[in-house]
Amino acid sequence: MAEQISKRNEEEHSTAMSILDATESGNPDNTKGLIHDIVDRLFMDAGVEKERVSQRGEPYSIADEAYNEFASWFDYPRD
């Protein structure tokens, strides 16, 4: 759906445009910057803390894992 609105006003569809930009970037290092606001909003709306601590006491971020999954989505084999 985001591709269908790519020629419309970017401000009106900022979430879609951010996702398109992140998808078309080709640079996984840019992904976090391009979709950071979206991920923050999703966690805030869900009432979920994105920063966690493992049973071993090591801090980690669920959001960082979301960025990594998004960046590698097209690397998964297709059936």
N, C-alpha and C positions, 0 to 999 in steps of 0.2 A: 504494500500500500504506500509505503514511503516513497518509492520510485515514482508512483503515479502523481504525487504532489510536488515533485522536485522543482517544477517550474513556477510554483506558487510562491507567495510571500514567505520568506524565511522566518520572519519574526512570528508570523501566525502559526507556523508549524516547527518551532524550534526543536522540539524533541525529535521529530522525524528527521529534520535536517542534521542534527547532531549524530544520529545513528547512521545516516547515509554517509556523512563525512568520515566517521570512524570506520565504516565498512570500506570505503573507497580509499582510505589513507594508505593502506599497504604497509604501514609502519606500526607494529604493535606497541612501540613506545609512545605513540601519540594517542592511543586508544583511551587511556585514563583521562587525559586532559579533555578529550572530546565528549566523553559520556559521564564525566564525574558528577555533574549537576543532576543528571537523570538518576544515577545510582544513589546519590545522597537522598534525593527526594523519595525514591522507592523505599529505602530503609526507614526514613522518617515517617512516611505514611503508614508503613507496616508496624511501626513501633518496635523495631528490631535494632539492637546495637550491632554495628558492623565490626567493632573491635572486640575480640575475644581473647581468652587465655586458655591454653591447652592444659590437660591434666598434669603435664610436666612443668607448668608455670611459664610456658613460652607464649608471648603475645603473637597474635596473628589477626589478619583482617579478612573477613568474608568478602568485603568489597573488592579487595585486591584479587581474590580468586575469581570474582565475577568479571573483572577486567581481563584477566588471563583467559577465561573461557570465551569471552566475546572475541578477543583478538585471535584465538586459535580455531574459531568455529569453522572456517572454511578449509582448515587443514584436515578435518576429519574425513575418512574415506566415505565415499558415496556408494550406495548399493546399486 
